[in-house]
Amino acid sequence: MGALGVARRTKSRGIGVTEAVASSARLGSLPLAEIIRRGWRRMMETRALVVMGLVGIGLGLVCLAVMAARGGVPIPPEGDLSKPATFNIAVGIYILTTALLLPSAGFSERGRKRWVRWNVGLFAYAYIIETVQVFRGLDPRFSRHGTPLDQIAGGVFFLTALGVMVLFLIMAAKFFRRGRPDADSPVILGIRYGTAAAIGAFIAGIWMSVNQGRTTGAAGNILPLHALGFHGLQAVPLIALLLLWSGYDSGETRKWVHATGIVWVTACAAVAWQTIAGRSVSEVSAAPLATAFLLAVWAGIGLFAFWRWAATPATRL
């Protein structure tokens, strides 16, 4: 993921985010076609995850199509099709994101295969229980109309979510490990901020499970906090990538990544504050206004990084 590529692996253990050998003064921007080619090649290192991610997005689109055909009417008695639609698509995007991150985590070959197999198994169960139960007219987690077997399946669903969180923490810990040869990479720094936000998202997910729903207090909704945290996995590293792809200096890029990470994590904290208080994130008050401002700052940094990449003449490869 240096200025000349998405990532390179070392020959020994697969630790992958390295800086380009050439200095930024001699580099142009990385062309879009090359970015796509290298990104796809990177994801193909864990094809099973890519397939699972695409399956999730496909299932979500099917649920949206059925919901549209039904005019938005739920499947009686409690089958809300919007839930598997958003869940499957969101999980699919999460899995594709982890497929991009995984080669840089530093797993051994055996450890990586084991980690992928566990994820595939857990997400396969999650897709099935989320989608099938709703099409049966049941809430997959907190059904009031299901049989005892359905209640057990919902409990296993909660354990599945905990398993996914544990697997993520195992991967995240590797990005914070001391002695990484790419420890000073701006992309590694961005991933660290992103994983911090994602850990908050997992905690919000557990909160929803214990709370048996997304609503809390008078008007609070835990789901925005859950979603915002996970999107940190894309939002912060993307800034580092755009700046490096534009040939920007690594040291300066780290400063921008620090700013971006602090902005994103602080926005998550503001949403958490509002949600814990049981208040809506859409109301006009201090925390939502702070969140809106912080996200606007992130958007501004993103536009600057994109402008740098788009305005810099492309490198001939």
C-alpha positions in Angstrom: 0.0 0.0 0.0 2.8 2.4 -0.6 2.9 5.0 -3.3 3.5 2.4 -5.9 0.9 -0.1 -4.9 -1.8 -1.3 -2.6 0.5 -3.6 -0.7 3.5 -5.9 -1.0 4.2 -9.0 1.1 7.5 -9.9 2.6 8.7 -13.3 1.5 8.7 -14.8 5.0 5.4 -14.0 6.9 3.2 -12.0 4.6 3.5 -8.7 6.3 2.4 -6.4 3.6 2.2 -2.6 3.8 5.5 -1.1 2.7 6.6 2.2 1.6 7.7 2.7 -2.0 11.4 2.7 -2.7 11.3 5.8 -4.8 10.8 9.2 -3.3 7.5 11.1 -3.8 9.4 13.7 -5.7 10.0 11.3 -8.5 6.5 9.8 -8.5 3.3 10.7 -10.3 -0.1 9.4 -9.2 -1.1 5.8 -9.5 -3.6 5.3 -12.4 -7.1 4.2 -11.5 -6.8 1.1 -13.7 -3.7 0.0 -11.9 -5.3 0.7 -8.5 -8.3 -1.6 -9.5 -6.0 -4.3 -10.8 -3.8 -4.4 -7.7 -6.8 -4.2 -5.4 -8.5 -7.1 -7.1 -5.3 -9.1 -7.1 -5.0 -8.4 -3.4 -8.5 -9.6 -2.7 -8.0 -12.7 -4.7 -5.5 -13.8 -2.1 -8.5 -14.7 0.0 -11.1 -15.7 -2.6 -13.3 -17.4 0.0 -13.8 -14.0 1.8 -14.5 -12.2 -1.5 -17.1 -14.8 -2.5 -18.8 -14.5 0.9 -18.8 -10.7 0.6 -20.4 -10.8 -2.8 -22.9 -13.4 -1.6 -24.0 -11.0 1.2 -24.4 -8.1 -1.2 -26.4 -10.3 -3.6 -28.7 -11.5 -0.8 -29.3 -8.0 0.3 -30.3 -6.9 -3.1 -32.7 -9.9 -3.4 -34.3 -8.8 -0.1 -34.6 -5.3 -1.4 -36.2 -6.5 -4.6 -38.7 -8.7 -2.7 -39.5 -5.8 -0.4 -40.1 -3.5 -3.4 -42.4 -6.1 -5.0 -44.4 -6.3 -1.8 -44.6 -2.5 -1.5 -42.7 -2.5 1.7 -45.2 -4.7 3.5 -43.5 -7.0 6.1 -44.0 -10.7 5.9 -46.4 -11.6 8.8 -46.0 -11.7 11.7 -42.7 -9.9 12.1 -40.6 -10.4 9.0 -39.1 -7.0 8.2 -37.3 -7.4 4.9 -35.4 -4.1 5.4 -33.4 -5.8 8.1 -31.8 -8.7 6.1 -31.4 -6.3 3.2 -29.3 -3.8 5.2 -27.6 -6.5 7.3 -26.5 -8.7 4.3 -25.2 -5.7 2.3 -23.4 -4.2 5.3 -21.8 -7.6 6.2 -20.8 -8.1 2.6 -19.0 -4.7 2.5 -17.3 -5.6 5.8 -16.1 -8.9 4.5 -14.7 -7.3 1.3 -12.9 -4.7 3.5 -11.3 -7.4 5.6 -10.2 -9.2 2.4 -8.3 -6.1 1.5 -6.8 -5.7 5.0 -6.0 -9.4 5.7 -2.8 -9.7 3.6 -1.2 -6.9 5.6 -2.1 -8.3 9.0 1.0 -10.6 9.2 -0.7 -14.0 9.7 1.3 -17.1 9.0 -0.1 -19.1 6.0 -1.7 -21.6 8.3 -3.1 -19.0 10.7 -4.6 -17.0 7.8 -6.3 -20.1 6.4 -7.7 -21.0 9.8 -8.9 -17.4 10.3 -10.6 -17.3 6.9 -12.3 -20.7 7.5 -13.8 -19.5 10.8 -15.1 -16.3 9.2 -16.6 -18.1 6.3 -18.4 -20.5 8.6 -19.7 -17.8 11.0 -20.9 -15.5 8.2 -22.6 -18.4 6.3 -24.7 -19.1 9.5 -25.4 -15.4 9.9 -26.6 -15.0 6.3 -28.8 -18.1 6.6 -30.4 -17.2 9.9 -30.9 -13.6 9.0 -32.5 -14.2 5.7 -34.4 -17.4 6.1 -36.1 -16.4 9.4 -37.3 -13.1 7.9 -38.7 -14.9 4.9 -40.5 -17.2 7.4 -42.0 -14.0 8.9 -39.8 -14.1 12.1 -37.4 -11.8 13.7 -34.1 -13.7 13.6 -32.8 -12.4 16.9 -35.7 -11.5 19.2 -38.8 -13.3 17.8 -42.0 -13.2 19.8 -43.7 -15.7 17.6 -41.1 -18.4 17.0 -40.7 -21.8 18.5 -38.1 -22.7 21.2 -35.9 -23.9 18.3 -36.1 -20.4 16.7 -35.2 -18.9 20.1 -32.1 -21.2 20.3 -31.2 -20.2 16.7 -31.3 -16.6 17.8 -29.1 -17.3 20.7 -26.6 -19.0 18.5 -26.8 -15.9 16.2 -25.6 -13.8 19.2 -22.7 -16.2 19.8 -21.9 -16.0 16.1 -21.6 -12.2 16.4 -19.2 -12.7 19.4 -17.1 -15.1 17.3 -16.8 -12.6 14.5 -15.8 -9.9 17.0 -13.1 -12.2 18.5 -11.7 -13.0 15.0 -11.6 -9.2 14.2 -9.8 -8.5 17.4 -7.2 -11.2 16.6 -6.6 -9.5 13.2 -6.6 -6.0 14.7 -4.0 -6.9 17.3 -1.5 -7.8 14.6 -1.7 -4.3 13.2 -0.6 -2.9 16.6 2.2 -5.4 17.1 5.6 -3.9 17.8 8.4 -4.6 15.4 6.4 -4.6 12.2 8.7 -3.7 9.3 6.0 -1.4 8.0 5.1 0.2 11.4 5.7 3.7 10.1 3.4 3.2 7.0 0.6 5.8 6.9 -1.8 3.1 5.7 -1.0 1.0 8.8 -1.7 4.1 10.9 -5.0 4.6 9.1 -5.9 0.9 9.7 -5.2 1.3 13.4 -7.6 4.3 13.7 -10.1 2.3 11.6 -9.9 -0.7 13.9 -10.3 1.4 17.0 -13.6 2.8 15.5 -14.7 -0.7 14.5 -14.1 -2.0 18.0 -16.6 0.6 19.2 -19.0 -0.6 16.5 -18.8 -4.2 17.8 -19.5 -2.9 21.3 -22.6 -1.1 19.9 -23.6 -4.4 18.3 -23.4 -6.2 21.6 -25.4 -3.4 23.1 -28.2 -3.9 20.6 -28.2 -7.7 21.3 -28.4 -7.2 25.1 -31.0 -4.5 24.6 -32.9 -6.8 22.2 -33.3 -4.0 19.7 -31.7 -0.9 18.2 -33.8 1.7 20.2 -32.7 3.0 23.5 -34.1 5.7 25.9 -36.7 8.1 24.6 -35.4 8.5 21.1 -32.0 6.9 20.9 -31.0 4.5 18.0 -27.8 2.4 18.4 -27.6 1.6 14.7 -26.0 4.8 13.5 -23.1 4.3 16.0 -22.8 0.7 14.9 -22.5 1.8 11.2 -20.3 4.8 11.7 -17.7 2.8 13.6 -17.4 0.1 10.9 -17.1 2.6 8.2 -13.9 3.9 9.9 -12.2 0.8 8.3 -12.7 2.4 4.9 -12.8 6.1 5.7 -9.4 6.6 7.4 -7.2 4.3 5.4 -8.6 5.7 2.2 -7.1 9.1 3.0 -3.7 7.5 3.4 -4.0 5.6 0.1 -5.1 8.6 -1.9 -2.3 10.7 -0.7 0.3 8.0 -1.2 -1.1 7.2 -4.6 -0.6 10.9 -5.5 3.1 10.6 -4.6 2.6 12.6 -1.4 5.4 12.5 1.2 5.0 9.7 3.7 5.7 11.9 6.7 3.2 14.5 5.6 0.7 11.8 4.9 1.0 10.5 8.4 0.0 14.0 9.7 -3.1 14.0 7.6 -4.0 10.4 8.7 -3.6 11.4 12.3 -6.0 14.3 11.8 -8.4 12.1 9.9 -8.4 9.3 12.5 -8.9 11.7 15.4 -11.8 13.4 13.5 -13.5 10.0 12.8 -13.0 8.5 16.2 -14.3 11.8 17.8 -17.3 11.7 15.6 -18.0 8.2 16.8 -17.6 9.4 20.4 -20.1 12.2 19.8 -22.7 9.8 18.4 -22.1 7.4 21.3 -22.7 10.3 23.8 -26.0 11.1 22.1 -27.1 7.5 21.9 -26.2 6.7 25.5 -28.3 9.7 26.5 -31.2 8.0 24.7 -31.6 10.9 22.3 -31.9 11.0 18.5 -28.8 11.8 16.4 -30.9 13.9 14.1 -32.0 16.4 16.8 -30.4 19.9 16.9 -28.1 19.7 19.9 -24.4 19.8 20.7 -23.4 16.2 20.0 -25.2 15.9 16.6 -23.9 19.3 15.5 -20.4 18.3 16.5 -20.8 15.1 14.6 -22.0 16.9 11.5 -19.0 19.3 11.7 -16.5 16.5 12.2 -17.9 14.5 9.3 -17.7 17.7 7.2 -14.0 18.0 8.1 -13.5 14.4 7.1 -15.2 15.1 3.8 -13.0 18.1 3.3 -9.8 16.1 3.9 -11.2 13.4 1.6 -11.8 16.0 -1.2 -8.3 17.4 -0.7 -6.7 13.9 -0.9 -8.8 13.0 -4.0 -7.8 16.3 -5.7 -4.2 15.6 -5.0 -4.5 12.2 -6.6 -6.6 13.3 -9.6 -4.5 16.4 -10.3 -1.1 14.7 -10.2 0.1 13.4 -13.5 -0.1 9.6 -13.7 2.9 7.4 -13.4 3.9 5.4 -16.4 4.1 1.8 -15.3 
